[in-house]
Amino acid sequence: MRMSRFLLALMFSYAGVAPTPCSFASDKIQVLREVIQTGSDYDPRLETDFQKIGTDLALRMIRFYYALPDEERNGRGLVTFLLGQDNSSNVSLKLLYFRSVLSEPPCQSLSDCRGSAVAGSDEIALSYPQIVTVISVERWLKEGHLSNEHRTQACGLAATGAGFHSAIVSLISERILREHCDHEP
């Protein structure tokens, strides 16, 4: 699924910045490319280079996510994981991004997300970006640092996840609603 120009413009507008050339952010995106190409999720640069993600880098990472093929579930999950690691900045932007990830149509097959469902497909791999999204939301709610507005939005994401096509995403989201959002799904 490609991000619409409207949604990308909305995210830039919401963040209050215009996209600008930045070698720092470009270098970080190159690190992401390399990590995804090598399949090395344990690359130490992920620990050091993505601890604090500023607005420009967050926006570039979101753009990078939508430039990846839909079938690149691990890469998309990695971008989502990195954005979800820190809720001390850009929370509104990240919650908007999480909403867009949970709004994606289901990936039917790792070889062709838009094709027919393949029997025996790995549900975890197919829904990896969405699983990472709801786990990030749960962690943010557990940490208790969200404003009331952001907490309400996070619980709304859990409600969206509870209706998701993946049983794993639904189960995690239902648990979030029970334990952190004061209501049943």
ChimeraX commands (.cxc) that place a marker at each C-alpha (Angstrom):
marker #1 position 0.00,0.00,0.00 radius 0.5
marker #1 position 1.46,3.33,-1.00 radius 0.5
marker #1 position 0.89,6.30,1.22 radius 0.5
marker #1 position -1.34,8.85,-0.43 radius 0.5
marker #1 position 0.13,12.26,-1.11 radius 0.5
marker #1 position -2.68,13.67,1.01 radius 0.5
marker #1 position -1.76,11.58,4.06 radius 0.5
marker #1 position 1.93,12.40,3.67 radius 0.5
marker #1 position 1.12,16.12,3.37 radius 0.5
marker #1 position -1.15,15.84,6.41 radius 0.5
marker #1 position 1.64,14.27,8.46 radius 0.5
marker #1 position 4.09,17.00,7.42 radius 0.5
marker #1 position 1.49,19.65,8.19 radius 0.5
marker #1 position 0.58,18.06,11.52 radius 0.5
marker #1 position 4.24,17.97,12.51 radius 0.5
marker #1 position 4.54,21.65,11.63 radius 0.5
marker #1 position 7.55,21.22,9.37 radius 0.5
marker #1 position 8.32,21.17,5.71 radius 0.5
marker #1 position 10.51,18.42,4.32 radius 0.5
marker #1 position 14.05,19.72,4.04 radius 0.5
marker #1 position 17.27,18.16,2.86 radius 0.5
marker #1 position 19.16,16.89,5.88 radius 0.5
marker #1 position 22.25,14.74,5.62 radius 0.5
marker #1 position 21.76,13.47,9.20 radius 0.5
marker #1 position 18.30,12.08,8.40 radius 0.5
marker #1 position 19.48,10.81,5.02 radius 0.5
marker #1 position 22.35,8.97,6.70 radius 0.5
marker #1 position 19.90,7.31,9.09 radius 0.5
marker #1 position 17.66,6.22,6.22 radius 0.5
marker #1 position 20.72,4.72,4.54 radius 0.5
marker #1 position 21.39,2.75,7.73 radius 0.5
marker #1 position 17.80,1.45,7.60 radius 0.5
marker #1 position 18.25,0.43,3.96 radius 0.5
marker #1 position 21.44,-1.45,4.78 radius 0.5
marker #1 position 19.93,-3.21,7.78 radius 0.5
marker #1 position 16.86,-4.29,5.80 radius 0.5
marker #1 position 18.97,-5.45,2.85 radius 0.5
marker #1 position 21.23,-7.53,5.07 radius 0.5
marker #1 position 18.40,-8.77,7.27 radius 0.5
marker #1 position 20.48,-7.98,10.35 radius 0.5
marker #1 position 17.90,-6.79,12.89 radius 0.5
marker #1 position 20.60,-6.93,15.55 radius 0.5
marker #1 position 22.80,-4.32,13.87 radius 0.5
marker #1 position 24.27,-2.20,16.72 radius 0.5
marker #1 position 23.53,0.99,14.75 radius 0.5
marker #1 position 19.84,0.43,15.46 radius 0.5
marker #1 position 20.59,0.85,19.17 radius 0.5
marker #1 position 22.76,3.92,18.79 radius 0.5
marker #1 position 21.42,5.79,15.75 radius 0.5
marker #1 position 17.69,5.67,16.55 radius 0.5
marker #1 position 17.46,6.43,20.28 radius 0.5
marker #1 position 15.97,9.89,19.79 radius 0.5
marker #1 position 14.11,10.47,16.56 radius 0.5
marker #1 position 13.50,14.10,15.69 radius 0.5
marker #1 position 10.64,15.30,13.53 radius 0.5
marker #1 position 12.58,15.40,10.26 radius 0.5
marker #1 position 13.89,11.87,10.74 radius 0.5
marker #1 position 10.47,10.58,11.82 radius 0.5
marker #1 position 8.88,11.99,8.69 radius 0.5
marker #1 position 11.61,10.53,6.49 radius 0.5
marker #1 position 11.18,7.16,8.18 radius 0.5
marker #1 position 7.44,7.27,7.50 radius 0.5
marker #1 position 8.10,8.14,3.87 radius 0.5
marker #1 position 10.65,5.30,3.72 radius 0.5
marker #1 position 8.07,2.87,5.19 radius 0.5
marker #1 position 5.63,3.64,2.38 radius 0.5
marker #1 position 8.37,3.38,-0.25 radius 0.5
marker #1 position 9.07,-0.20,0.81 radius 0.5
marker #1 position 7.18,-2.91,-1.08 radius 0.5
marker #1 position 4.10,-4.10,0.81 radius 0.5
marker #1 position 5.67,-7.55,0.96 radius 0.5
marker #1 position 8.69,-6.24,2.90 radius 0.5
marker #1 position 6.95,-7.01,6.20 radius 0.5
marker #1 position 10.14,-7.24,8.25 radius 0.5
marker #1 position 11.42,-3.88,7.00 radius 0.5
marker #1 position 8.07,-2.22,7.59 radius 0.5
marker #1 position 7.93,-3.74,11.06 radius 0.5
marker #1 position 11.43,-2.51,11.82 radius 0.5
marker #1 position 10.56,1.08,10.87 radius 0.5
marker #1 position 7.43,0.87,13.03 radius 0.5
marker #1 position 9.42,-0.61,15.91 radius 0.5
marker #1 position 12.00,2.18,15.78 radius 0.5
marker #1 position 9.34,4.89,15.67 radius 0.5
marker #1 position 7.54,3.26,18.58 radius 0.5
marker #1 position 10.61,3.05,20.82 radius 0.5
marker #1 position 10.41,6.63,22.03 radius 0.5
marker #1 position 7.25,8.43,23.12 radius 0.5
marker #1 position 9.01,11.54,24.39 radius 0.5
marker #1 position 8.69,13.44,21.11 radius 0.5
marker #1 position 6.50,13.57,18.04 radius 0.5
marker #1 position 3.77,11.60,19.81 radius 0.5
marker #1 position 0.92,13.07,17.75 radius 0.5
marker #1 position 2.77,12.32,14.52 radius 0.5
marker #1 position 3.60,8.77,15.59 radius 0.5
marker #1 position 0.01,8.08,16.66 radius 0.5
marker #1 position -1.20,9.31,13.27 radius 0.5
marker #1 position 1.34,7.03,11.61 radius 0.5
marker #1 position 0.23,4.09,13.80 radius 0.5
marker #1 position -3.35,4.74,12.71 radius 0.5
marker #1 position -2.29,4.55,9.06 radius 0.5
marker #1 position -0.46,1.24,9.68 radius 0.5
marker #1 position -3.55,-0.24,11.32 radius 0.5
marker #1 position -5.65,0.97,8.39 radius 0.5
marker #1 position -3.69,-0.99,5.81 radius 0.5
marker #1 position -5.46,-3.80,4.00 radius 0.5
marker #1 position -4.38,-7.28,5.04 radius 0.5
marker #1 position -1.27,-8.74,3.42 radius 0.5
marker #1 position -2.37,-12.06,1.94 radius 0.5
marker #1 position 1.01,-13.52,1.01 radius 0.5
marker #1 position 4.66,-12.64,1.52 radius 0.5
marker #1 position 5.15,-12.95,-2.24 radius 0.5
marker #1 position 2.14,-10.77,-3.16 radius 0.5
marker #1 position 0.24,-8.90,-0.45 radius 0.5
marker #1 position -2.61,-8.10,-2.82 radius 0.5
marker #1 position -2.89,-11.63,-4.20 radius 0.5
marker #1 position -4.90,-14.52,-2.91 radius 0.5
marker #1 position -4.38,-15.79,0.59 radius 0.5
marker #1 position -1.91,-18.65,0.74 radius 0.5
marker #1 position -2.81,-21.58,2.99 radius 0.5
marker #1 position -0.35,-21.99,5.83 radius 0.5
marker #1 position 0.94,-18.42,5.58 radius 0.5
marker #1 position 2.65,-17.12,8.70 radius 0.5
marker #1 position 0.19,-14.76,10.37 radius 0.5
marker #1 position 2.95,-13.16,12.43 radius 0.5
marker #1 position 5.02,-12.31,9.35 radius 0.5
marker #1 position 1.99,-11.08,7.39 radius 0.5
marker #1 position 0.82,-8.79,10.21 radius 0.5
marker #1 position 4.23,-7.85,11.61 radius 0.5
marker #1 position 3.94,-4.04,11.19 radius 0.5
marker #1 position 0.51,-4.09,12.86 radius 0.5
marker #1 position 1.71,-6.35,15.69 radius 0.5
marker #1 position 4.59,-3.97,16.36 radius 0.5
marker #1 position 2.16,-1.05,16.29 radius 0.5
marker #1 position -0.16,-2.43,18.97 radius 0.5
marker #1 position 2.77,-3.57,21.11 radius 0.5
marker #1 position 4.20,-0.03,20.92 radius 0.5
marker #1 position 0.82,1.43,21.88 radius 0.5
marker #1 position 0.60,-0.97,24.82 radius 0.5
marker #1 position 4.08,-0.05,26.03 radius 0.5
marker #1 position 3.30,3.67,25.76 radius 0.5
marker #1 position 0.14,3.20,27.82 radius 0.5
marker #1 position 1.99,1.12,30.44 radius 0.5
marker #1 position 4.70,3.76,30.79 radius 0.5
marker #1 position 2.05,6.33,31.69 radius 0.5
marker #1 position 3.75,9.34,30.09 radius 0.5
marker #1 position 1.02,10.14,27.57 radius 0.5
marker #1 position -1.13,13.23,27.87 radius 0.5
marker #1 position -4.87,12.62,28.27 radius 0.5
marker #1 position -5.39,13.43,24.59 radius 0.5
marker #1 position -2.66,11.02,23.48 radius 0.5
marker #1 position -3.93,8.34,25.87 radius 0.5
marker #1 position -7.40,8.65,24.33 radius 0.5
marker #1 position -5.89,8.36,20.85 radius 0.5
marker #1 position -3.82,5.33,21.89 radius 0.5
marker #1 position -6.93,3.63,23.27 radius 0.5
marker #1 position -8.68,4.44,19.99 radius 0.5
marker #1 position -5.88,2.66,18.17 radius 0.5
marker #1 position -6.36,-0.35,20.44 radius 0.5
marker #1 position -10.07,-0.32,19.56 radius 0.5
marker #1 position -9.15,-0.24,15.87 radius 0.5
marker #1 position -6.70,-3.10,16.42 radius 0.5
marker #1 position -9.38,-5.15,18.19 radius 0.5
marker #1 position -11.28,-5.27,14.90 radius 0.5
marker #1 position -8.20,-6.06,12.82 radius 0.5
marker #1 position -8.21,-9.08,10.50 radius 0.5
marker #1 position -5.30,-10.73,12.34 radius 0.5
marker #1 position -6.21,-12.75,15.43 radius 0.5
marker #1 position -2.88,-11.84,17.05 radius 0.5
marker #1 position -3.40,-8.10,16.57 radius 0.5
marker #1 position -6.99,-8.44,17.80 radius 0.5
marker #1 position -6.00,-10.36,20.93 radius 0.5
marker #1 position -3.24,-7.91,21.89 radius 0.5
marker #1 position -5.57,-4.98,21.25 radius 0.5
marker #1 position -8.37,-6.50,23.34 radius 0.5
marker #1 position -5.91,-6.97,26.21 radius 0.5
marker #1 position -4.84,-3.32,25.88 radius 0.5
marker #1 position -8.46,-2.20,26.07 radius 0.5
marker #1 position -9.12,-4.33,29.17 radius 0.5
marker #1 position -5.93,-3.45,31.03 radius 0.5
marker #1 position -5.24,0.14,30.02 radius 0.5
marker #1 position -8.34,1.74,28.57 radius 0.5
marker #1 position -10.99,1.10,31.20 radius 0.5
marker #1 position -13.37,-0.76,28.93 radius 0.5
marker #1 position -13.92,-4.02,27.16 radius 0.5
marker #1 position -13.45,-4.24,23.38 radius 0.5
marker link #1:1,2 radius 0.2
marker link #1:2,3 radius 0.2
marker link #1:3,4 radius 0.2
marker link #1:4,5 radius 0.2
marker link #1:5,6 radius 0.2
marker link #1:6,7 radius 0.2
marker link #1:7,8 radius 0.2
marker link #1:8,9 radius 0.2
marker link #1:9,10 radius 0.2
marker link #1:10,11 radius 0.2
marker link #1:11,12 radius 0.2
marker link #1:12,13 radius 0.2
marker link #1:13,14 radius 0.2
marker link #1:14,15 radius 0.2
marker link #1:15,16 radius 0.2
marker link #1:16,17 radius 0.2
marker link #1:17,18 radius 0.2
marker link #1:18,19 radius 0.2
marker link #1:19,20 radius 0.2
marker link #1:20,21 radius 0.2
marker link #1:21,22 radius 0.2
marker link #1:22,23 radius 0.2
marker link #1:23,24 radius 0.2
marker link #1:24,25 radius 0.2
marker link #1:25,26 radius 0.2
marker link #1:26,27 radius 0.2
marker link #1:27,28 radius 0.2
marker link #1:28,29 radius 0.2
marker link #1:29,30 radius 0.2
marker link #1:30,31 radius 0.2
marker link #1:31,32 radius 0.2
marker link #1:32,33 radius 0.2
marker link #1:33,34 radius 0.2
marker link #1:34,35 radius 0.2
marker link #1:35,36 radius 0.2
marker link #1:36,37 radius 0.2
marker link #1:37,38 radius 0.2
marker link #1:38,39 radius 0.2
marker link #1:39,40 radius 0.2
marker link #1:40,41 radius 0.2
marker link #1:41,42 radius 0.2
marker link #1:42,43 radius 0.2
marker link #1:43,44 radius 0.2
marker link #1:44,45 radius 0.2
marker link #1:45,46 radius 0.2
marker link #1:46,47 radius 0.2
marker link #1:47,48 radius 0.2
marker link #1:48,49 radius 0.2
marker link #1:49,50 radius 0.2
marker link #1:50,51 radius 0.2
marker link #1:51,52 radius 0.2
marker link #1:52,53 radius 0.2
marker link #1:53,54 radius 0.2
marker link #1:54,55 radius 0.2
marker link #1:55,56 radius 0.2
marker link #1:56,57 radius 0.2
marker link #1:57,58 radius 0.2
marker link #1:58,59 radius 0.2
marker link #1:59,60 radius 0.2
marker link #1:60,61 radius 0.2
marker link #1:61,62 radius 0.2
marker link #1:62,63 radius 0.2
marker link #1:63,64 radius 0.2
marker link #1:64,65 radius 0.2
marker link #1:65,66 radius 0.2
marker link #1:66,67 radius 0.2
marker link #1:67,68 radius 0.2
marker link #1:68,69 radius 0.2
marker link #1:69,70 radius 0.2
marker link #1:70,71 radius 0.2
marker link #1:71,72 radius 0.2
marker link #1:72,73 radius 0.2
marker link #1:73,74 radius 0.2
marker link #1:74,75 radius 0.2
marker link #1:75,76 radius 0.2
marker link #1:76,77 radius 0.2
marker link #1:77,78 radius 0.2
marker link #1:78,79 radius 0.2
marker link #1:79,80 radius 0.2
marker link #1:80,81 radius 0.2
marker link #1:81,82 radius 0.2
marker link #1:82,83 radius 0.2
marker link #1:83,84 radius 0.2
marker link #1:84,85 radius 0.2
marker link #1:85,86 radius 0.2
marker link #1:86,87 radius 0.2
marker link #1:87,88 radius 0.2
marker link #1:88,89 radius 0.2
marker link #1:89,90 radius 0.2
marker link #1:90,91 radius 0.2
marker link #1:91,92 radius 0.2
marker link #1:92,93 radius 0.2
marker link #1:93,94 radius 0.2
marker link #1:94,95 radius 0.2
marker link #1:95,96 radius 0.2
marker link #1:96,97 radius 0.2
marker link #1:97,98 radius 0.2
marker link #1:98,99 radius 0.2
marker link #1:99,100 radius 0.2
marker link #1:100,101 radius 0.2
marker link #1:101,102 radius 0.2
marker link #1:102,103 radius 0.2
marker link #1:103,104 radius 0.2
marker link #1:104,105 radius 0.2
marker link #1:105,106 radius 0.2
marker link #1:106,107 radius 0.2
marker link #1:107,108 radius 0.2
marker link #1:108,109 radius 0.2
marker link #1:109,110 radius 0.2
marker link #1:110,111 radius 0.2
marker link #1:111,112 radius 0.2
marker link #1:112,113 radius 0.2
marker link #1:113,114 radius 0.2
marker link #1:114,115 radius 0.2
marker link #1:115,116 radius 0.2
marker link #1:116,117 radius 0.2
marker link #1:117,118 radius 0.2
marker link #1:118,119 radius 0.2
marker link #1:119,120 radius 0.2
marker link #1:120,121 radius 0.2
marker link #1:121,122 radius 0.2
marker link #1:122,123 radius 0.2
marker link #1:123,124 radius 0.2
marker link #1:124,125 radius 0.2
marker link #1:125,126 radius 0.2
marker link #1:126,127 radius 0.2
marker link #1:127,128 radius 0.2
marker link #1:128,129 radius 0.2
marker link #1:129,130 radius 0.2
marker link #1:130,131 radius 0.2
marker link #1:131,132 radius 0.2
marker link #1:132,133 radius 0.2
marker link #1:133,134 radius 0.2
marker link #1:134,135 radius 0.2
marker link #1:135,136 radius 0.2
marker link #1:136,137 radius 0.2
marker link #1:137,138 radius 0.2
marker link #1:138,139 radius 0.2
marker link #1:139,140 radius 0.2
marker link #1:140,141 radius 0.2
marker link #1:141,142 radius 0.2
marker link #1:142,143 radius 0.2
marker link #1:143,144 radius 0.2
marker link #1:144,145 radius 0.2
marker link #1:145,146 radius 0.2
marker link #1:146,147 radius 0.2
marker link #1:147,148 radius 0.2
marker link #1:148,149 radius 0.2
marker link #1:149,150 radius 0.2
marker link #1:150,151 radius 0.2
marker link #1:151,152 radius 0.2
marker link #1:152,153 radius 0.2
marker link #1:153,154 radius 0.2
marker link #1:154,155 radius 0.2
marker link #1:155,156 radius 0.2
marker link #1:156,157 radius 0.2
marker link #1:157,158 radius 0.2
marker link #1:158,159 radius 0.2
marker link #1:159,160 radius 0.2
marker link #1:160,161 radius 0.2
marker link #1:161,162 radius 0.2
marker link #1:162,163 radius 0.2
marker link #1:163,164 radius 0.2
marker link #1:164,165 radius 0.2
marker link #1:165,166 radius 0.2
marker link #1:166,167 radius 0.2
marker link #1:167,168 radius 0.2
marker link #1:168,169 radius 0.2
marker link #1:169,170 radius 0.2
marker link #1:170,171 radius 0.2
marker link #1:171,172 radius 0.2
marker link #1:172,173 radius 0.2
marker link #1:173,174 radius 0.2
marker link #1:174,175 radius 0.2
marker link #1:175,176 radius 0.2
marker link #1:176,177 radius 0.2
marker link #1:177,178 radius 0.2
marker link #1:178,179 radius 0.2
marker link #1:179,180 radius 0.2
marker link #1:180,181 radius 0.2
marker link #1:181,182 radius 0.2
marker link #1:182,183 radius 0.2
marker link #1:183,184 radius 0.2
marker link #1:184,185 radius 0.2
view
